[in-house]
Amino acid sequence: MSYERVTPTNLADVLLLEPKVFSDERGFFLESFNQRDFEEAIGKSVNFVQDNHSCSQQGVLRGLHFQIRHPQGKLVRVTHGEVFDVVVDLRHSSPCFGQHTCTRLSSVNHHQLWIPPGFAHGFLVLSETAEFLYKTTDYWYPEHERTLLWSDPELLIDWPAENPQLSPKDLQGAILRSCEVFD
């Protein structure tokens, strides 16, 4: 197994994955993805179709994004820097609907987060820059992409920044009460 630990979060089905890291004076080695081990860790078969890589400056907040049609599962990690990562349950039938989980992902801790379809996702860059990589289970369809407002007071997310840098799209996010959600 390529994971040291698999830890459930407070949101059903969202998992924190800690890969086995082999370190010595030369540096480190880790297996960043192994299909067999990943499926064993999450307990289901998953097919990834797209890999994405973003680089952002300190104070940039990206999210909270989701696709209402063609929902994407995401396996996310940071290869440089550190982010404050947030996931919000948008599955109306879930007992955790509208709740969130937060974790710090960094190039130092090597943690990964599995976010199944049905959740909004976003992150805030804490370091000078951060490189964020994620695998998705469906392709990007801009016409189906939606944004949940990062600062919706109903969500009670304690972001570690008061005035993050946002894209125009992210500034226009919907609040949970008026947002399209999953059944």
Secondary structure by P-SEA (a helix, b strand, c coil): cccccccccccccbbbbbccccccccccccccccaaaaaaaacbbbbbcbbbbbbbccccccccbbbcccbbbbbccccccccbbbbbbccccccccccbbbbbbccccbbbbbbcccbbbbbbbcccbbbbbbccccccccccccccccccccccccccccccccccccccccccccccccc
